[in-house]
Amino acid sequence: MNSFTISQLQQFSGIKAHTIRMWEQRYNALNPNRTDGNTRYYDNSQLRRLLNIVSLMNTEFKVSELCCMTDDELYKHLDKQLNSSVVTDEKTEYFVSQLIASAVYYDEVNFDKIFSNAILRFGLKETYKQVIYPLLFRIGLMWANSTFPPAQEHFISNLIRQKLFAAIDALPPAKQNNDLWLLLLPENEFHEISLLFAHYMLKYEGKKVIFLGCNVPIEVVNSSFNNIKPTHLLFFLVHHSDIESAQKYLNDLKSAFPDTKIFYSGNEKLMDKIVPVINSKWVSTVQIFEAEL
């Protein structure tokens, strides 16, 4: 993919379209191409340049200075920022933007470099909270709006899954007398990164977790309950667009397992329409989930 509208640039960078236009007009930050019909579009190099500018916005440079820099100058300051021991951006926009850039260019080496640097600075837990979660949220918005190509979404998702599996595996086993959580995605739900992140947070807090993964039929859920009797259940609905089916799924779980505390998360527009049942809760943010632990 080598052709982007300004709306797509907004999705990738988090910078409003009118701000991007202002940077073009005032500082010549980007130079959009034009089709034969005089329609403006941006190529990969322009997208990468914008992401690099955004990555350095919370450093010592003003936006006007960054927009006027050459690409080589931007790369030099990015390397300096990466090697610096001082965290200058509390919102970690540098890491989020550079990881997205790695996905755009299928650059696994740069992904590992940026990710490892974030781990060294913030630690595992805070990296997943402050970098990976915002990254996934932004990619999710781009994927939903058909802005992020499926191949690149799969590429970065699999890299993140590998990191999460490794992080989960590195944590010590839970004590037997702690709460027991059952984690799953219902049938036809396959995007398990958020569920893996929840697994990591639970195990980090010393909770015992049974992870069933994605596309789990309700019969398997029932069988699992009968065998392990979990105290808590967590599931995600990402692409489930039928509110009636989603509500029925939650109601059926509560009817079958009235003593289990049920947490659910996922598609915000869908979650907002679900009517909570007794002893259930919508987990809309990482902070809410962390507070429950």
Steps between C-alpha positions, in 0.01 A plus 500: 500500500662823387209745478335664800238771543542767765228326702711185501803699612289627788416142600865389488646797685225617732543854361184672375472551124466876531822508709684301233383748237613789718846345532515466123400860440713661771811281504489290181509193725353269234468524124196301387491353153205547266316259274413577139168625633684740737413302815757529779661185637805406709750219449688279747790743537262782594322280754832398653610865517179598681538216750859608566391859563231383740750276679717802583227747592558470875875550482688829519395594147202710400263365237609777265863385531416133442288575194790687341758226562621270226423129526864430591484753783183340632660155494803634688283643777292181514817299562602747769157474662516121495842494665419769756456388861245777563133443427373829364156388383272385780241387247759280321389627160853442373473125555145467367575692180825315434339160552229595250772609259665160548174332402459718191844392375494140633809591699536233768852612594382853579195363682725292728731797559217736594318240708813396691582863573151554641541195725830635634346840574161410639511131590274232356174592667516873428610438140190294436281759673655817357628387159342177378145573613489847333667345195234231475224756551630712214551201272150382587355833389699489177400138435131579561518788252690291240800732539748238617570228238420148628851368427662770714241453774581126508873571493505726806232300682707183475810680626306629800351154562852354507610760756193440716543122498865544600410746778226272635731200494768690694271571797496261798204262540209612715432367847227238522286691750455811282201591284457292186426687178366346179593700186350446156370645177154375388441327170605698192720732706869465406684817607654380825765765577283681756422166662873418513567839656238425766667162556831676555352749749320227694806279524713803592266554797537137604161379377450152361381505138343242271543636147271342242592736216284600203191360327380300803155334459259545789503123556873519579437787741235294681731200519785714635281639774394156611861386519683798651229717663663842443422793728531753214440497125623750242403510133536749215262581215696683232308446175168388643252747344170341610395656832225243557743208466759672720243568771373141481858369532554697821159404638555132424838502674355659810206257505733201470758629749326734747782499757775601254595864456496579128703772329459593136672744265562575133310702241406816691190576293371150569603490867320827567170343389526184709291503818716371789369203695554432869866446589627611158699803387607670179877560506536806277863590583820339622481715811157362593622144451812567708287643781300176509819308568 
